[in-house]
Amino acid sequence: MNSKIINIMWSISLIIIGIATIILAGANNVAIELPDFAVRVLGVIDLVSLPALVFSTVKKAKSKK
């Protein structure tokens, strides 16, 4: 794969995980009760973007060697 595509994939997956984490942690700190559906959707988004982050991080690490 092209290193530009790997960098874009890494950036997007990192941003998605960060946004989902900020929403969940922020709601917990402010004591806002999120609906169960919203929590589950954010969890699924985290689980989907995590393998993409791992894949792109490994590809980035291998390409530097």
Secondary structure, DSSP 4 states (H G I P E B T S, - for coil): --HHHHHHHHHHHHHHHHHHHHHHHHHHHHT----HHHHHHHHHHHHHHHHHHHHHHHHHHHHH-
